[in-house]
Amino acid sequence: FENFLHKIFNNMPNTVSIQNGFGWRTDHGADLIIEFSNPIIGINITTKLIVQAKSYSGKHFDTNAIDQIITGINEYNADAGLLITTAIETEKLEKYIRLKSEETGKTIDVMAGNDVAKFVLRYAPELLIGIK
């Protein structure tokens, strides 16, 4: 799933996706480190996003991914974090994200379920050809 998301982010304009190893403790909470360049009249501003990718089915209750994102934000001096999960987000997960976002002063969000599919269709529909 991480490799798939890496390809999608690299298809986005002004975006660089860095694969950051695999597995908790080896990637310091960041499956992907995404850098968005925002050129403004001769100035290039970059935003760094930490991504945790989780390929789950059903509902996503586990909040550990959010703790991993916070570790990644701190380790890589990132501006924000994003959990991308194939499962459906739960109220428990949403509350925990809001709490941790407020505590850290960093934007942390979730892209879940159907929104992941929409993201793929928008930025890399060609990657879906041949997937069964």
C-alpha positions as CSV (number, residue, x, y, z in Angstrom):
1,F,0.0,0.0,0.0
2,E,2.9,2.4,0.8
3,N,4.5,1.8,-2.6
4,F,1.1,2.4,-4.3
5,L,0.6,5.7,-2.4
6,H,4.2,6.7,-3.2
7,K,3.4,6.5,-6.9
8,I,0.2,8.5,-6.5
9,F,1.9,11.4,-4.6
10,N,4.7,11.5,-7.2
11,N,2.0,12.0,-9.9
12,M,0.9,15.2,-8.2
13,P,2.2,18.5,-9.4
14,N,4.9,20.2,-7.3
15,T,5.2,17.1,-5.1
16,V,8.0,14.8,-4.1
17,S,7.3,11.6,-2.2
18,I,10.1,9.9,-0.2
19,Q,9.7,6.3,0.9
20,N,11.0,6.1,4.3
21,G,11.6,2.4,5.1
22,F,9.0,0.0,6.4
23,G,8.0,-0.9,9.9
24,W,7.5,0.9,13.2
25,R,10.8,2.1,14.8
26,T,12.7,1.8,11.5
27,D,10.8,4.7,9.8
28,H,10.4,6.9,12.9
29,G,6.6,7.1,12.3
30,A,6.8,8.2,8.7
31,D,5.9,5.6,5.9
32,L,6.1,8.5,3.4
33,I,7.5,12.0,3.7
34,I,5.8,14.2,1.2
35,E,7.1,17.6,0.3
36,F,4.8,20.1,-1.5
37,S,6.5,23.0,-3.2
38,N,4.4,26.2,-3.4
39,P,6.1,28.7,-5.6
40,I,5.0,32.3,-4.9
41,I,6.6,35.1,-7.0
42,G,10.2,34.0,-6.8
43,I,9.9,32.4,-3.4
44,N,9.6,28.6,-3.1
45,I,7.8,27.6,0.1
46,T,7.8,23.9,1.0
47,T,5.4,22.0,3.2
48,K,6.4,18.7,4.7
49,L,3.7,16.1,5.4
50,I,4.2,12.8,7.3
51,V,2.0,10.0,6.0
52,Q,1.1,6.8,7.8
53,A,-0.5,4.2,5.4
54,K,-2.8,1.5,6.8
55,S,-4.5,-1.1,4.7
56,Y,-7.3,-2.3,6.9
57,S,-10.8,-3.5,6.3
58,G,-13.9,-2.7,8.3
59,K,-13.6,0.2,10.7
60,H,-10.4,1.8,11.9
61,F,-10.3,2.1,15.7
62,D,-6.6,1.8,16.3
63,T,-5.1,5.2,17.3
64,N,-1.4,3.9,17.3
65,A,-1.0,5.3,13.7
66,I,-1.6,8.8,15.1
67,D,1.1,8.4,17.7
68,Q,3.4,7.2,14.9
69,I,2.6,10.3,12.9
70,I,3.5,12.5,15.9
71,T,6.8,10.7,16.2
72,G,7.4,11.3,12.5
73,I,6.4,15.0,12.7
74,N,8.9,15.5,15.5
75,E,11.7,13.4,13.9
76,Y,11.5,15.1,10.5
77,N,10.4,18.5,11.6
78,A,7.2,18.2,9.5
79,D,4.4,20.7,9.2
80,A,1.5,18.2,9.3
81,G,0.5,14.5,9.3
82,L,-1.9,12.4,7.5
83,L,-3.3,8.9,8.1
84,I,-4.4,7.2,4.9
85,T,-6.5,4.1,5.7
86,T,-8.5,1.9,3.5
87,A,-10.9,1.3,6.4
88,I,-13.7,3.5,7.5
89,E,-12.8,6.1,10.1
90,T,-14.5,5.9,13.5
91,E,-15.6,8.5,16.0
92,K,-12.9,7.3,18.4
93,L,-10.2,7.8,15.7
94,E,-11.6,11.3,14.8
95,K,-11.6,12.4,18.4
96,Y,-8.1,11.2,19.0
97,I,-6.9,13.0,15.9
98,R,-8.5,16.3,17.0
99,L,-7.0,15.9,20.5
100,K,-3.5,15.2,19.2
101,S,-3.7,18.0,16.6
102,E,-4.6,20.5,19.3
103,E,-1.9,19.2,21.7
104,T,0.9,19.3,19.0
105,G,-0.2,22.5,17.3
106,K,0.2,20.6,14.0
107,T,-2.5,19.7,11.5
108,I,-3.2,16.0,11.6
109,D,-5.9,14.5,9.5
110,V,-7.3,11.2,8.1
111,M,-8.2,10.1,4.6
112,A,-10.3,7.0,4.8
113,G,-12.3,4.5,2.8
114,N,-14.0,6.1,-0.2
115,D,-11.9,9.2,0.0
116,V,-8.8,7.1,-0.7
117,A,-10.5,5.8,-3.8
118,K,-11.4,9.3,-5.0
119,F,-7.8,10.4,-4.3
120,V,-6.4,7.6,-6.5
121,L,-8.9,8.3,-9.3
122,R,-8.1,12.0,-9.3
123,Y,-4.3,11.8,-9.3
124,A,-3.3,8.4,-10.7
125,P,-6.2,6.6,-12.5
126,E,-3.7,4.8,-14.7
127,L,-2.4,2.8,-11.7
128,L,-5.8,1.1,-11.5
129,I,-5.5,-0.6,-14.9
130,G,-4.9,-4.3,-14.4
131,I,-5.6,-4.3,-10.6
132,K,-8.0,-7.1,-9.6
